[in-house]
Amino acid sequence: MRIRSSAPLWLRIGAPVLVTLLLAFVLLPVVVVTLAAFNEKALLTFPPQSWSWRWFERVFTYADFRDGFHASMIVTLWASLLALVIGTGLAVAVKRMRFPGKHILQAILLSPLVIPHFTVGLGLLILVAQFGIERGYGIVILCHVMLVLPFVLRSVYVSMENLDERLEQSAASLGASPVRVLFTITVPLLAPGLFGGWLFAAIMSFSEFTASLFVTTQRTQTLPVSMYNYVREFADPTLAALSVVYIVLTAVLLIFANRFLGLGRILNIEETH
């Protein structure tokens, strides 16, 4: 956060202090959960009196967590790939085509950002029950695609805003077919946005709980649903340990994406030169 040298002294001092306090307030629960995960006792207490790795071991050996992780990986991979394909096509259509109801379509596609996820899950459950459809992986994947699609749309659309269409026109004027222009010019230039959209879709899908609770069954329950079922029966620090694993993996993925792709440019929060 940059404060101009001409700003009042109280603003130059107060602004960094306020930002620091806000960050500390936001990160405090993470610190508490991380420390509680190393508690040796079987009760979730803070601060820990003794330290142990036993709950991290339980995270990787508990059968329901393993099954939930397997189900989450299936749903996440399919949902993120489908959202990437569908979202890319819709982003291209919204950006480069003119048709009646374009703004209405955009509002519908972005509506999962403002509609509570439990509403989507409950509505899909009622729809499935009305038509007598089995709640298999297909229903869970469909639910997740609807929820993560806006993130892919945002990422790809921003990348298309920064795409110089003259490059595609030049390739076409030199005799390249539309398919060749797509795979040799358009897709490589959109690659950071495509990967960024897929990454956010995968993270959101893997972490989705509220809607999944309504559409999953015992066979298809994802890891967040397994965690919810666990906390109803046990009060030990296992979930704190699993939360630490979640935080670390998500942070590593985002740092990797920012380091090699530049999330600021993808999300349009940095100026491009």
C-alpha angles and dihedrals in degrees: 000000000000122000119192115246089235092061119108117275093244090056094048090052100033099048097060090043091051092048090049092051092049092050090048090050092050095045097043095087089051090054092047093049092046093052092044090054090067094053111126095208122087092237123083101243136154133246098026117236093201134015133236143157093215095108093054088054090052090052091063097039103044107108097217091053091051091050091045091050091051091050092046091052092052093048094042096050095047096040094048094046093047091045089050094052095042094040093049092051092047092046090053091048093048093045101044107023132072118211139145114278094022094139091045090053091051091051092050093048092050095042095097086070091067103025113087110252093229087062091056092047095046092046092050090047091053091047092050092048092050092055096038094239118164114246098237132143091288093066093046091049091048090052092050093047090057092050099046098037094091091059092055091046092052095048097045094042092054090049090052090051088060094044116108105225090198088076091060091045091051092052091048092049089054090058103267114149119238090254092052092047089051096052100034101038114013102040096045091049091048094044096104091050092045093051092043091051092048092048095052091044091052093048093047093046094048091050098042112122114148098063093033090060090067101043104038128088131199089275096047102033112138127223095266089053090048088052090052092051090048095053090053090062106030136041100192126120093262093107090048089055091047090049090054090053089050092050095047095048093046092048091049092051093049093046089050092049093047093047097050103024107027107236090201091066093041093052092041094240094121128062114246120221 
